Amino acid sequence: MDYPNVNVNDIRIFAWSSKPKTGFQIGTDNGVHVIHLPTGLEFKIDSERSQHNNKHIALSKLDKALRESK
């Protein structure tokens, strides 16, 4: 996926174990926290089971926010 407004040097990505909604998948790191250092924008996503999908959602939201702020 391409995020044209996001410079990888300007972000920090953290993962955490989100609380399972069904009691299954205990101990999986699927939550993602993306911080854009220059602006302070933060996105925390744990709505999907996959960390990859959550990262995509967070980066897409960041990309959209940066595009709208121009």
C-alpha positions as CSV (number, residue, x, y, z in Angstrom):
1,M,0.0,0.0,0.0
2,D,1.2,3.5,-0.8
3,Y,0.7,6.4,1.6
4,P,2.1,9.4,-0.4
5,N,1.7,11.9,2.4
6,V,3.5,9.8,5.0
7,N,7.2,10.0,5.4
8,V,8.4,6.8,7.2
9,N,11.1,8.8,9.0
10,D,8.4,10.9,10.6
11,I,6.3,8.1,12.2
12,R,6.6,5.7,15.1
13,I,4.6,2.5,15.1
14,F,3.9,0.5,18.3
15,A,2.1,-2.8,18.7
16,W,0.2,-4.1,21.7
17,S,-1.9,-7.0,22.7
18,S,-5.5,-5.8,22.5
19,K,-8.1,-7.4,24.7
20,P,-9.8,-10.2,22.8
21,K,-13.5,-9.7,22.2
22,T,-14.3,-13.4,22.2
23,G,-11.8,-14.7,24.7
24,F,-9.8,-16.3,21.9
25,Q,-6.4,-15.2,20.5
26,I,-5.0,-14.3,23.9
27,G,-1.5,-12.8,23.7
28,T,-1.6,-11.7,20.1
29,D,-0.1,-8.4,19.2
30,N,-2.8,-7.0,16.9
31,G,-3.3,-3.4,18.2
32,V,-1.4,-0.7,16.4
33,H,-0.5,2.8,17.6
34,V,0.9,5.2,14.9
35,I,2.3,8.5,15.9
36,H,3.3,11.2,13.4
37,L,6.1,13.1,15.1
38,P,6.0,16.5,13.3
39,T,2.2,17.0,13.9
40,G,1.6,14.9,16.9
41,L,-1.3,13.1,15.2
42,E,-2.0,9.7,16.7
43,F,-4.1,6.8,15.6
44,K,-4.7,3.7,17.7
45,I,-6.4,0.8,15.9
46,D,-7.4,-2.6,17.2
47,S,-10.6,-3.2,15.3
48,E,-9.2,-6.0,13.1
49,R,-7.7,-9.4,14.1
50,S,-4.7,-8.8,11.9
51,Q,-1.9,-6.4,12.9
52,H,-1.2,-5.9,9.2
53,N,-4.8,-4.7,8.6
54,N,-4.8,-2.5,11.6
55,K,-1.5,-0.9,10.5
56,H,-3.0,-0.3,7.0
57,I,-6.1,1.4,8.6
58,A,-4.0,3.6,10.8
59,L,-1.6,4.7,8.0
60,S,-4.6,5.3,5.7
61,K,-6.2,7.5,8.3
62,L,-2.9,9.4,8.9
63,D,-2.4,9.8,5.1
64,K,-5.9,11.2,4.8
65,A,-5.4,13.6,7.8
66,L,-2.2,14.9,6.3
67,R,-3.7,15.4,2.9
68,E,-6.6,17.3,4.3
69,S,-4.3,19.6,6.4
70,K,-2.5,20.9,3.3
